[in-house]
C-alpha cells in the first residue's frame, strides 16, 4: 500500500460512481466509454494508508466513502498564463474611473 495517514487529516478520495456499462443510454458515445468518477476532499475518519477504502467528513458535514489518494490536496486550477497587457488595461481603467487624465 502507501504511506500511513492519521485520522483527522485533510485528504482527497476517489470513487467510481458508474462503470461504463452503467452509464445512461442518452449520454454521448464517447462518454459511455468511460466511468463516471468522483473526487471528494474531507477529514479522514480513521487512520489509513494511501490506496485504502476510507470515509471522510466533508467541510459541509457529509460523510463520503472512497479510495484514499492524496494527503493535504492542493488546488491546481488557475486562470491561465500572466498577460502583461491586461495589467496595463487594469491600471488605465482605474485612472479613468478615478477621474484621472485619459490618454487617447
Phi and psi in radians as a Rosetta constraint file:
Dihedral C 1 N 2 CA 2 C 2 CIRCULARHARMONIC -2.076 0.35
Dihedral N 2 CA 2 C 2 N 3 CIRCULARHARMONIC -2.723 0.35
Dihedral C 2 N 3 CA 3 C 3 CIRCULARHARMONIC -1.282 0.35
Dihedral N 3 CA 3 C 3 N 4 CIRCULARHARMONIC 2.700 0.35
Dihedral C 3 N 4 CA 4 C 4 CIRCULARHARMONIC -1.366 0.35
Dihedral N 4 CA 4 C 4 N 5 CIRCULARHARMONIC 2.410 0.35
Dihedral C 4 N 5 CA 5 C 5 CIRCULARHARMONIC -2.215 0.35
Dihedral N 5 CA 5 C 5 N 6 CIRCULARHARMONIC 2.337 0.35
Dihedral C 5 N 6 CA 6 C 6 CIRCULARHARMONIC -1.514 0.35
Dihedral N 6 CA 6 C 6 N 7 CIRCULARHARMONIC 2.591 0.35
Dihedral C 6 N 7 CA 7 C 7 CIRCULARHARMONIC -0.913 0.35
Dihedral N 7 CA 7 C 7 N 8 CIRCULARHARMONIC 2.430 0.35
Dihedral C 7 N 8 CA 8 C 8 CIRCULARHARMONIC 1.672 0.35
Dihedral N 8 CA 8 C 8 N 9 CIRCULARHARMONIC -0.263 0.35
Dihedral C 8 N 9 CA 9 C 9 CIRCULARHARMONIC -1.197 0.35
Dihedral N 9 CA 9 C 9 N 10 CIRCULARHARMONIC 2.614 0.35
Dihedral C 9 N 10 CA 10 C 10 CIRCULARHARMONIC -1.417 0.35
Dihedral N 10 CA 10 C 10 N 11 CIRCULARHARMONIC 2.098 0.35
Dihedral C 10 N 11 CA 11 C 11 CIRCULARHARMONIC -2.380 0.35
Dihedral N 11 CA 11 C 11 N 12 CIRCULARHARMONIC 2.994 0.35
Dihedral C 11 N 12 CA 12 C 12 CIRCULARHARMONIC -2.066 0.35
Dihedral N 12 CA 12 C 12 N 13 CIRCULARHARMONIC 2.287 0.35
Dihedral C 12 N 13 CA 13 C 13 CIRCULARHARMONIC -2.056 0.35
Dihedral N 13 CA 13 C 13 N 14 CIRCULARHARMONIC 2.812 0.35
Dihedral C 13 N 14 CA 14 C 14 CIRCULARHARMONIC -2.272 0.35
Dihedral N 14 CA 14 C 14 N 15 CIRCULARHARMONIC 2.497 0.35
Dihedral C 14 N 15 CA 15 C 15 CIRCULARHARMONIC -2.391 0.35
Dihedral N 15 CA 15 C 15 N 16 CIRCULARHARMONIC 2.586 0.35
Dihedral C 15 N 16 CA 16 C 16 CIRCULARHARMONIC -1.667 0.35
Dihedral N 16 CA 16 C 16 N 17 CIRCULARHARMONIC 1.938 0.35
Dihedral C 16 N 17 CA 17 C 17 CIRCULARHARMONIC -1.349 0.35
Dihedral N 17 CA 17 C 17 N 18 CIRCULARHARMONIC -0.813 0.35
Dihedral C 17 N 18 CA 18 C 18 CIRCULARHARMONIC -2.392 0.35
Dihedral N 18 CA 18 C 18 N 19 CIRCULARHARMONIC 2.340 0.35
Dihedral C 18 N 19 CA 19 C 19 CIRCULARHARMONIC -1.307 0.35
Dihedral N 19 CA 19 C 19 N 20 CIRCULARHARMONIC 2.779 0.35
Dihedral C 19 N 20 CA 20 C 20 CIRCULARHARMONIC -0.879 0.35
Dihedral N 20 CA 20 C 20 N 21 CIRCULARHARMONIC -0.727 0.35
Dihedral C 20 N 21 CA 21 C 21 CIRCULARHARMONIC -1.260 0.35
Dihedral N 21 CA 21 C 21 N 22 CIRCULARHARMONIC -0.191 0.35
Dihedral C 21 N 22 CA 22 C 22 CIRCULARHARMONIC -1.679 0.35
Dihedral N 22 CA 22 C 22 N 23 CIRCULARHARMONIC -0.063 0.35
Dihedral C 22 N 23 CA 23 C 23 CIRCULARHARMONIC -1.168 0.35
Dihedral N 23 CA 23 C 23 N 24 CIRCULARHARMONIC 2.652 0.35
Dihedral C 23 N 24 CA 24 C 24 CIRCULARHARMONIC -1.118 0.35
Dihedral N 24 CA 24 C 24 N 25 CIRCULARHARMONIC 2.521 0.35
Dihedral C 24 N 25 CA 25 C 25 CIRCULARHARMONIC -1.117 0.35
Dihedral N 25 CA 25 C 25 N 26 CIRCULARHARMONIC -0.422 0.35
Dihedral C 25 N 26 CA 26 C 26 CIRCULARHARMONIC -1.468 0.35
Dihedral N 26 CA 26 C 26 N 27 CIRCULARHARMONIC -0.108 0.35
Dihedral C 26 N 27 CA 27 C 27 CIRCULARHARMONIC -1.270 0.35
Dihedral N 27 CA 27 C 27 N 28 CIRCULARHARMONIC 2.677 0.35
Dihedral C 27 N 28 CA 28 C 28 CIRCULARHARMONIC -0.994 0.35
Dihedral N 28 CA 28 C 28 N 29 CIRCULARHARMONIC 2.679 0.35
Dihedral C 28 N 29 CA 29 C 29 CIRCULARHARMONIC -0.983 0.35
Dihedral N 29 CA 29 C 29 N 30 CIRCULARHARMONIC -0.757 0.35
Dihedral C 29 N 30 CA 30 C 30 CIRCULARHARMONIC -1.162 0.35
Dihedral N 30 CA 30 C 30 N 31 CIRCULARHARMONIC -0.540 0.35
Dihedral C 30 N 31 CA 31 C 31 CIRCULARHARMONIC -1.224 0.35
Dihedral N 31 CA 31 C 31 N 32 CIRCULARHARMONIC -0.647 0.35
Dihedral C 31 N 32 CA 32 C 32 CIRCULARHARMONIC -1.092 0.35
Dihedral N 32 CA 32 C 32 N 33 CIRCULARHARMONIC -0.371 0.35
Dihedral C 32 N 33 CA 33 C 33 CIRCULARHARMONIC -1.406 0.35
Dihedral N 33 CA 33 C 33 N 34 CIRCULARHARMONIC -0.231 0.35
Dihedral C 33 N 34 CA 34 C 34 CIRCULARHARMONIC -2.148 0.35
Dihedral N 34 CA 34 C 34 N 35 CIRCULARHARMONIC 2.702 0.35
Dihedral C 34 N 35 CA 35 C 35 CIRCULARHARMONIC -1.271 0.35
Dihedral N 35 CA 35 C 35 N 36 CIRCULARHARMONIC 2.757 0.35
Dihedral C 35 N 36 CA 36 C 36 CIRCULARHARMONIC -1.536 0.35
Dihedral N 36 CA 36 C 36 N 37 CIRCULARHARMONIC 2.077 0.35
Dihedral C 36 N 37 CA 37 C 37 CIRCULARHARMONIC -1.974 0.35
Dihedral N 37 CA 37 C 37 N 38 CIRCULARHARMONIC 2.759 0.35
Dihedral C 37 N 38 CA 38 C 38 CIRCULARHARMONIC -2.389 0.35
Dihedral N 38 CA 38 C 38 N 39 CIRCULARHARMONIC 2.357 0.35
Dihedral C 38 N 39 CA 39 C 39 CIRCULARHARMONIC -2.122 0.35
Dihedral N 39 CA 39 C 39 N 40 CIRCULARHARMONIC 2.264 0.35
Dihedral C 39 N 40 CA 40 C 40 CIRCULARHARMONIC -2.316 0.35
Dihedral N 40 CA 40 C 40 N 41 CIRCULARHARMONIC 2.396 0.35
Dihedral C 40 N 41 CA 41 C 41 CIRCULARHARMONIC -1.776 0.35
Dihedral N 41 CA 41 C 41 N 42 CIRCULARHARMONIC 2.507 0.35
Dihedral C 41 N 42 CA 42 C 42 CIRCULARHARMONIC -3.058 0.35
Dihedral N 42 CA 42 C 42 N 43 CIRCULARHARMONIC -3.117 0.35
Dihedral C 42 N 43 CA 43 C 43 CIRCULARHARMONIC -1.584 0.35
Dihedral N 43 CA 43 C 43 N 44 CIRCULARHARMONIC 2.167 0.35
Dihedral C 43 N 44 CA 44 C 44 CIRCULARHARMONIC -1.076 0.35
Dihedral N 44 CA 44 C 44 N 45 CIRCULARHARMONIC 2.322 0.35
Dihedral C 44 N 45 CA 45 C 45 CIRCULARHARMONIC -1.653 0.35
Dihedral N 45 CA 45 C 45 N 46 CIRCULARHARMONIC -0.065 0.35
Dihedral C 45 N 46 CA 46 C 46 CIRCULARHARMONIC -2.758 0.35
Dihedral N 46 CA 46 C 46 N 47 CIRCULARHARMONIC 2.729 0.35
Dihedral C 46 N 47 CA 47 C 47 CIRCULARHARMONIC -1.038 0.35
Dihedral N 47 CA 47 C 47 N 48 CIRCULARHARMONIC 2.470 0.35
Dihedral C 47 N 48 CA 48 C 48 CIRCULARHARMONIC -2.759 0.35
Dihedral N 48 CA 48 C 48 N 49 CIRCULARHARMONIC 3.124 0.35
Dihedral C 48 N 49 CA 49 C 49 CIRCULARHARMONIC -2.155 0.35
Dihedral N 49 CA 49 C 49 N 50 CIRCULARHARMONIC 2.631 0.35
Dihedral C 49 N 50 CA 50 C 50 CIRCULARHARMONIC -0.904 0.35
Dihedral N 50 CA 50 C 50 N 51 CIRCULARHARMONIC 2.321 0.35
Dihedral C 50 N 51 CA 51 C 51 CIRCULARHARMONIC 1.747 0.35
Dihedral N 51 CA 51 C 51 N 52 CIRCULARHARMONIC -0.306 0.35
Dihedral C 51 N 52 CA 52 C 52 CIRCULARHARMONIC -1.423 0.35
Dihedral N 52 CA 52 C 52 N 53 CIRCULARHARMONIC 2.726 0.35
Dihedral C 52 N 53 CA 53 C 53 CIRCULARHARMONIC -1.339 0.35
Dihedral N 53 CA 53 C 53 N 54 CIRCULARHARMONIC 2.246 0.35
Dihedral C 53 N 54 CA 54 C 54 CIRCULARHARMONIC -2.427 0.35
Dihedral N 54 CA 54 C 54 N 55 CIRCULARHARMONIC 3.081 0.35
Dihedral C 54 N 55 CA 55 C 55 CIRCULARHARMONIC -2.178 0.35
Dihedral N 55 CA 55 C 55 N 56 CIRCULARHARMONIC 2.432 0.35
Dihedral C 55 N 56 CA 56 C 56 CIRCULARHARMONIC -2.178 0.35
Dihedral N 56 CA 56 C 56 N 57 CIRCULARHARMONIC 2.733 0.35
Dihedral C 56 N 57 CA 57 C 57 CIRCULARHARMONIC -1.918 0.35
Dihedral N 57 CA 57 C 57 N 58 CIRCULARHARMONIC 2.074 0.35
Dihedral C 57 N 58 CA 58 C 58 CIRCULARHARMONIC -1.289 0.35
Dihedral N 58 CA 58 C 58 N 59 CIRCULARHARMONIC 2.989 0.35
Dihedral C 58 N 59 CA 59 C 59 CIRCULARHARMONIC -1.091 0.35
Dihedral N 59 CA 59 C 59 N 60 CIRCULARHARMONIC -0.423 0.35
Dihedral C 59 N 60 CA 60 C 60 CIRCULARHARMONIC -1.623 0.35
Dihedral N 60 CA 60 C 60 N 61 CIRCULARHARMONIC 0.036 0.35
Dihedral C 60 N 61 CA 61 C 61 CIRCULARHARMONIC 1.637 0.35
Dihedral N 61 CA 61 C 61 N 62 CIRCULARHARMONIC 0.003 0.35
Dihedral C 61 N 62 CA 62 C 62 CIRCULARHARMONIC -1.254 0.35
Dihedral N 62 CA 62 C 62 N 63 CIRCULARHARMONIC 2.510 0.35
Dihedral C 62 N 63 CA 63 C 63 CIRCULARHARMONIC -1.760 0.35
Dihedral N 63 CA 63 C 63 N 64 CIRCULARHARMONIC 2.172 0.35
Dihedral C 63 N 64 CA 64 C 64 CIRCULARHARMONIC -2.323 0.35
Dihedral N 64 CA 64 C 64 N 65 CIRCULARHARMONIC 2.409 0.35
Dihedral C 64 N 65 CA 65 C 65 CIRCULARHARMONIC -1.818 0.35
Dihedral N 65 CA 65 C 65 N 66 CIRCULARHARMONIC 2.578 0.35
Dihedral C 65 N 66 CA 66 C 66 CIRCULARHARMONIC -3.139 0.35
Dihedral N 66 CA 66 C 66 N 67 CIRCULARHARMONIC -3.096 0.35
Dihedral C 66 N 67 CA 67 C 67 CIRCULARHARMONIC -1.536 0.35
Dihedral N 67 CA 67 C 67 N 68 CIRCULARHARMONIC 2.211 0.35
Dihedral C 67 N 68 CA 68 C 68 CIRCULARHARMONIC -1.202 0.35
Dihedral N 68 CA 68 C 68 N 69 CIRCULARHARMONIC 2.097 0.35
Dihedral C 68 N 69 CA 69 C 69 CIRCULARHARMONIC -2.062 0.35
Dihedral N 69 CA 69 C 69 N 70 CIRCULARHARMONIC -0.393 0.35
Dihedral C 69 N 70 CA 70 C 70 CIRCULARHARMONIC -2.752 0.35
Dihedral N 70 CA 70 C 70 N 71 CIRCULARHARMONIC 2.546 0.35
Dihedral C 70 N 71 CA 71 C 71 CIRCULARHARMONIC -1.855 0.35
Dihedral N 71 CA 71 C 71 N 72 CIRCULARHARMONIC 2.430 0.35
Dihedral C 71 N 72 CA 72 C 72 CIRCULARHARMONIC 0.903 0.35
Dihedral N 72 CA 72 C 72 N 73 CIRCULARHARMONIC 0.993 0.35
Dihedral C 72 N 73 CA 73 C 73 CIRCULARHARMONIC -1.088 0.35
Dihedral N 73 CA 73 C 73 N 74 CIRCULARHARMONIC 2.448 0.35
Dihedral C 73 N 74 CA 74 C 74 CIRCULARHARMONIC -1.774 0.35
Dihedral N 74 CA 74 C 74 N 75 CIRCULARHARMONIC 2.749 0.35
Dihedral C 74 N 75 CA 75 C 75 CIRCULARHARMONIC -1.384 0.35
Dihedral N 75 CA 75 C 75 N 76 CIRCULARHARMONIC 2.232 0.35
Dihedral C 75 N 76 CA 76 C 76 CIRCULARHARMONIC -1.984 0.35
Dihedral N 76 CA 76 C 76 N 77 CIRCULARHARMONIC -0.034 0.35
Dihedral C 76 N 77 CA 77 C 77 CIRCULARHARMONIC -1.422 0.35
Dihedral N 77 CA 77 C 77 N 78 CIRCULARHARMONIC 2.745 0.35
Dihedral C 77 N 78 CA 78 C 78 CIRCULARHARMONIC -2.694 0.35
Dihedral N 78 CA 78 C 78 N 79 CIRCULARHARMONIC -3.128 0.35
Dihedral C 78 N 79 CA 79 C 79 CIRCULARHARMONIC -1.891 0.35
Dihedral N 79 CA 79 C 79 N 80 CIRCULARHARMONIC 0.484 0.35
Dihedral C 79 N 80 CA 80 C 80 CIRCULARHARMONIC 1.672 0.35
Dihedral N 80 CA 80 C 80 N 81 CIRCULARHARMONIC -3.082 0.35
Dihedral C 80 N 81 CA 81 C 81 CIRCULARHARMONIC -1.319 0.35
Dihedral N 81 CA 81 C 81 N 82 CIRCULARHARMONIC 2.725 0.35
Dihedral C 81 N 82 CA 82 C 82 CIRCULARHARMONIC -1.096 0.35
Dihedral N 82 CA 82 C 82 N 83 CIRCULARHARMONIC 2.348 0.35
Dihedral C 82 N 83 CA 83 C 83 CIRCULARHARMONIC -2.108 0.35
Dihedral N 83 CA 83 C 83 N 84 CIRCULARHARMONIC 1.823 0.35
Dihedral C 83 N 84 CA 84 C 84 CIRCULARHARMONIC -0.971 0.35
Dihedral N 84 CA 84 C 84 N 85 CIRCULARHARMONIC -0.630 0.35
Dihedral C 84 N 85 CA 85 C 85 CIRCULARHARMONIC -1.069 0.35
Dihedral N 85 CA 85 C 85 N 86 CIRCULARHARMONIC -0.614 0.35
Dihedral C 85 N 86 CA 86 C 86 CIRCULARHARMONIC -1.177 0.35
Dihedral N 86 CA 86 C 86 N 87 CIRCULARHARMONIC -0.580 0.35
Dihedral C 86 N 87 CA 87 C 87 CIRCULARHARMONIC -1.110 0.35
Dihedral N 87 CA 87 C 87 N 88 CIRCULARHARMONIC -0.773 0.35
Dihedral C 87 N 88 CA 88 C 88 CIRCULARHARMONIC -1.133 0.35
Dihedral N 88 CA 88 C 88 N 89 CIRCULARHARMONIC -0.697 0.35
Dihedral C 88 N 89 CA 89 C 89 CIRCULARHARMONIC -1.067 0.35
Dihedral N 89 CA 89 C 89 N 90 CIRCULARHARMONIC -0.740 0.35
Dihedral C 89 N 90 CA 90 C 90 CIRCULARHARMONIC -1.061 0.35
Dihedral N 90 CA 90 C 90 N 91 CIRCULARHARMONIC -0.741 0.35
Dihedral C 90 N 91 CA 91 C 91 CIRCULARHARMONIC -1.139 0.35
Dihedral N 91 CA 91 C 91 N 92 CIRCULARHARMONIC -0.784 0.35
Dihedral C 91 N 92 CA 92 C 92 CIRCULARHARMONIC -1.116 0.35
Dihedral N 92 CA 92 C 92 N 93 CIRCULARHARMONIC -0.706 0.35
Dihedral C 92 N 93 CA 93 C 93 CIRCULARHARMONIC -1.111 0.35
Dihedral N 93 CA 93 C 93 N 94 CIRCULARHARMONIC -0.738 0.35
Dihedral C 93 N 94 CA 94 C 94 CIRCULARHARMONIC -1.064 0.35
Dihedral N 94 CA 94 C 94 N 95 CIRCULARHARMONIC -0.713 0.35
Dihedral C 94 N 95 CA 95 C 95 CIRCULARHARMONIC -1.090 0.35
Dihedral N 95 CA 95 C 95 N 96 CIRCULARHARMONIC -0.774 0.35
Dihedral C 95 N 96 CA 96 C 96 CIRCULARHARMONIC -1.118 0.35
Dihedral N 96 CA 96 C 96 N 97 CIRCULARHARMONIC -0.769 0.35
Dihedral C 96 N 97 CA 97 C 97 CIRCULARHARMONIC -1.196 0.35
Dihedral N 97 CA 97 C 97 N 98 CIRCULARHARMONIC -0.499 0.35
Dihedral C 97 N 98 CA 98 C 98 CIRCULARHARMONIC -1.502 0.35
Dihedral N 98 CA 98 C 98 N 99 CIRCULARHARMONIC 0.035 0.35
Dihedral C 98 N 99 CA 99 C 99 CIRCULARHARMONIC 1.450 0.35
Dihedral N 99 CA 99 C 99 N 100 CIRCULARHARMONIC 0.297 0.35
Dihedral C 99 N 100 CA 100 C 100 CIRCULARHARMONIC -1.299 0.35
Dihedral N 100 CA 100 C 100 N 101 CIRCULARHARMONIC -3.128 0.35
Dihedral C 100 N 101 CA 101 C 101 CIRCULARHARMONIC -1.233 0.35
Dihedral N 101 CA 101 C 101 N 102 CIRCULARHARMONIC 2.389 0.35
Dihedral C 101 N 102 CA 102 C 102 CIRCULARHARMONIC -1.812 0.35
Dihedral N 102 CA 102 C 102 N 103 CIRCULARHARMONIC 2.197 0.35
Dihedral C 102 N 103 CA 103 C 103 CIRCULARHARMONIC -1.788 0.35
Dihedral N 103 CA 103 C 103 N 104 CIRCULARHARMONIC 2.147 0.35
